[in-house]
């Protein structure tokens, strides 16, 4: 982020602002995507893990441990495919991926593709290349497979597809929000750890074993991994923040739960409460002006005019400022931010925070201001909170 981004020098309205109703609709959609109202119970969950034959032994070892967990603890149908690194013929891999999608393209099926290995993003060609090993200069060893050429082959019509990638720059494995849901080891510009203790796959295995087959959405699992990293949990040695990319074609995130077990009928709202949640994101949102944009009207809108599903989310409006429209600064749970449509220019990311506005919690703190009206109404000094 820059102190003086190009948009700081734009004049007038941003051209991207939301009505309060649109804003609430976005929050509600993000909440339902993160925490399904009713967790789906899949008829079958199929897993295909792929790696190169020249990949370091630690990659294939951890892949085997992950498949064992998914098979024995969750009851998933899991198998592995090794890509021959001695030749650059990827037709067998295309056939395996296409067969995996075709055989599992049935209603009620969840299909998962896992990749463990190396990858790099070619900015000039805009492609994610997968390969087995690197030399002393960090250059690829063996043939490279352009993952983007496989995406059209794995897009199902009737079933659900999930990608889990443990490799560098792996957030690029699903380049569009209308592509498969993705749980990735690293961001679009970040390298992933290749050490057994600190890698993403180890952290995921530990998290799944702790859940012991209990149903959780991929969004929840991702938020838990990030929380473990931030709080430095004793069994989490992650050094790179994992990334989740939602599939906005669906109303909810994919769910991992033991096959045959009854699924929860209520979402895990505790994940969005202030008591359980210390992972917050500070955002700004451009809103269209209300007919009477007074503090009283804003407070009424926040406390009375919201749907019940959004009122249960720990959202706090920190401030509201006039512009050609209105800019609101707010904190939302990490889980909600993660599932919002990031393509909307009405929103802006400010930063990750671990708590609420300290100025609202410090008694006797005076902020000097040229506005002599400030401080006259005690209630106007409080944050606007959705409960």
N, C-alpha and C positions, 0 to 999 in steps of 0.2 A: 504494500500500500504506500501511497505517496502523500506527502503533506499538501502538495499542490497538483492534484490530478487535473487532466484537461477539463473535466466538467466543472471545476471550480471557477473557471473563467467564462462559463456560459451565462448569458443574461436571460432574465425572464423565467417563465415556467419550464420545468424539466421536460414536459411533453409526456411524461409517464407518471400518472398519479391514479390512485384508486379511490373509489367511493368507500365509505366505512363498511358498507355491505359487502363489497368485493374483498376488502381486507379480512373481514370476519370469515367469509367463505374460504379464503386461502388458509386461515388458521384451522378451520374445521376440517378441511381436506387433508392438511398435514397431520392433524391429530388422528384421523381415521386411518391414514396410510401407515402411520407409525404403530398404532395400537388398534388392530382390527376389533370392531365391536363384537364379532364372533370369530374366533380363530378357526380358519378352515381346517378340515380334516381330509388330507389327501388320500386317495385310493392307493396310490403308490408313489414312492419317491425313488428316482433312479439317479445314480451318480456315476459320472465318467471322469476319471482323473488322467491327465496327460502330462508326460515329461519326456525329455530327450534321453537317448541311450547314453550320451556322454555327460549328462548332468552330474554334479557332485553327489556322492553317495548320501550326504545328509538330506538332500532334497527328496530323493526316492524313499529314504527311511521315514521322514516325517509325513510324506504323502501316504505311506502304508499305515502309519499310526492314525492319521485322520480318517482314512477309509475304514479302519478297524472300529474306530469310535462310532462312525456313522452307521456301520453295519450292525455291530453287536449291541450298542446302546440304543440306537434309534430305529433299528430294523429296516434301514434303507438297503436297496439293491445297488451295491457298489462294485465297480470294477476299474481296472487301470489299463492304460494303453501307453506303450513306449514307442516314441518316434525314433526311427532309425536315423542316427546322425552321420552315418557313413555315406549317405547319398542325399541329393537335393530333390528327390522325387517325393512330393507331398500328396500324390494321388491317394495312397492308402489312408492317410490322415483325413483327407476330404471325405472318403468313403465312410470311415468310422464315425465322423461327426454327423454326416448326413443320415446314416443308419440310426444313430443314437436319437436324433431328433424325430425321424419318421416313426420308429418303433414306440417312442414315448409320447407321440402327439395325440393324446387321448384326454378327454375331459376328466378332471380329478387327478391328473398326474402332475407332479413337480419334477422337472429335470434339472440336474445340477452338473455343470462342467467346472472342474477344478484344474488349475494350471500351477505347477511349481517349477520354477526355473529362473532363467535370466530373460530380460527383455530390454529393448531400447526403443525410443521414439525417434523416427526420422522426420524432422521438421519440414524438410524440403518436399518429401513425398507424402507427408501426413499419414504415416502408417506405423503400427506397433509391431516390431519384429521380435519374434520369440526365438531363442537359441539355447543350446545346452550348456556351454561353458565359456570361460574367458581366459585369455592368456595373461602374462605378467604386465601387459600394457592396457589391460581392461578391454581388449578388443575381442570380438566374438570368435569363437572356435567352432567350426562346423557350419552346416547350412542354417539359414535364417528363414523363418516362416512368417509371412505377413498375415497377422491375425485378422485384419480387417477383411481379407478375402473369404474368411470362414463365416463371418457374421450373417450373410444372407442364407447360409445353409442351416443355421441353427435356430432361426426364428420360427417358432411353432405357430400353428393356427388355433389349436384347441387346448393345449396344455400350457404350463408356466415354465419359463426358463430362468435359471439363476446362475450367475458366474461368480466363482471365488478364485481370485488370482493372487498368488504370492510371488511377486517379481517387481523389479524396479519400474517406476512410472506406470504401475498397473491400473491406476484410475482411468487410464485411457482405453482400457479394454472394452468398455461400452461407451462409445463416443457420443451417443445421443440419448436424450431423455425418453425417447420412444424405443429404445433398445432394451436388451435384457437387464434386469436388476443386477447390480454388481456390488460385491464386497471385496475390496482391494487392499493390499498390504501397504501401498504408498500412493501419494498424490501424483498429479500429472508432471511435477518437476522434481520428485523425490526418489531417492534410491531406497530399496528395501534391504533389510539385514539378511545376510546369508549365513549367519551363525545360528546353530540349533537353539541356543538358550534365548536369544533375543529376537528370533524371527516371528513373523505373523502367524504361521501355521501352528507353532508351539502354543502361542497365546490362545488361538482359536480352539485347539484341542483341550486345553485346560478349562476354558469357559464352557465348552460343550459337556465335558465330564462333570463340572460342577452343577450344570443344569440337569444332568442325568435323565435326559429325554423329555423334560418339561417343555411345553410349547412356548416358544418365544419368536417374535418376528425378527427378521434379519436386521431391521432398524434397531430393535432393542438390544440384540447381540452386539451390534456395532457400537451403540452408546455405552454398553457395559465395558467393551474393550477399551474405548477411549477413557472412560472413567477409571479403569484399573491402571492405565498408563499415567494419567494425571495424578492419581492418588498414590502411585507407586506401590500397588498391592504386592505382597511378598511373593506371589507365584506368577507375577507378570513382569517380564523384563523387556517389554517392547521398547524400541528406541525410535520407531517411526510411527506417526499417527496413521492408523488405517482410515480408509475412505469408503463411504457408502453412497451409491448412486441409485436413486429410486427409478423404477419403471413407471412413468406417469400415465401409462395406458391402463394401469390397474388402480383400484381404489385402496388397496392395502399392500403392505410389504409381504413378501413370501414368509412362510412360517416353518420353522423346524421343530418338530415334535415327534415323539415315539409313535410309530405306526400302530394303530389299534387302540391307543389310549383315548379316553374322552377328552376333548379339548375345552379350555376355559370358555365360558359363555359371556364373560365380561372382560373388557380390556383392563390392563394393569395400570390403572390411573395413578398408583403410587409413584410410578416412574416420572410423572409430571408434577408431583407435589414438591413444595419447598423443603419438606422434611426429608425426602429421599433424594432430592436432586440438587447437586451443587454445580452441575455443568450447565452454565447459562451462556447465551450469546447476546451481545448488545447489537441492536439493529436500528436503522432509521428507515422510515417508510413515508413516502409522499402521499398525502391524502387530499382529496378534493374538499374544499371548504364546506362545512356544515352551514345551513341557513343562518344559524346564530352561534358562531364559534366561540362561545363564552366558556369559562371554566365549569360553570354549572351544567351546561349542555354536554360538555365532554364527560363530566363525571356521571351524568345520567346515562349517557350512551355506554360507558364502560361498565357500570354497575347494574343496569337494569335492562338494557336493550340487546344483550348478547344471548345467543342460543346456549342452552344448558351444557352442551358438549364442550363449548369453548370456555365457559365459566369454570370448569373443573381444571383448567390448565393454569399453571403458575406463571402468568404473564403480568408484567408490571410496566406501565407507561411511566417513563422517567420524566419526560417533558414534552410539551407541545408548543411549536413555534410557528408564527405566521410567516408565510412566503407568498408568492403569487397564489399558492394553495396553502397547505399546512404540512409541516414536517413533524412527525412524532418520533421520539427516541424511546425504545422499549427494550426490555430483556425478555427473552423467551427460553424455555428449556432447550438444551442441545438437541433433544430428540425431535422437537417441532421444527427447529431451523433446518435440521438435516433433511426433512421431508417436504420442505416448501419448494415451490417451483422457482429455482434460482435464475430462470431466464427472464423474469420480470424486472425491468429497469426501475420500477417504483421502489424496490427494496435496495438497501445498501448495508453491507457488513461493516461493523465498526471493530468488534473484537470479541474474543472469548473472555469471559469473566467467571469468577468463582463465587460471587455473592451479589447482593443488591447494592444500591447506591448508598455509600457510607454517609453521605451528607444528610440523608433522610433518617439516619439512625443515631446521629450525634447530637445530643441536647446542648442547647446554648451556643451553637455555632452560628455566627453571624456572617452573612455574605453581603458585602457592600454593593450597592446598586444605585444607579441614578434614577431608577423607577421608584418613586415615593409611594406608589400604591402597593408595592410588594410588602408582605408581612401584615397587612391589615386584616386579612381573613386567614385565620389559623388553618382552616381546612384546606385552603388552596396551597399550603406548603407541603402537604402530604402527597406521596406518590399515588397514582391511580392504579389500583390493583384489581385484577380479575380473580374472584374466588369462587 
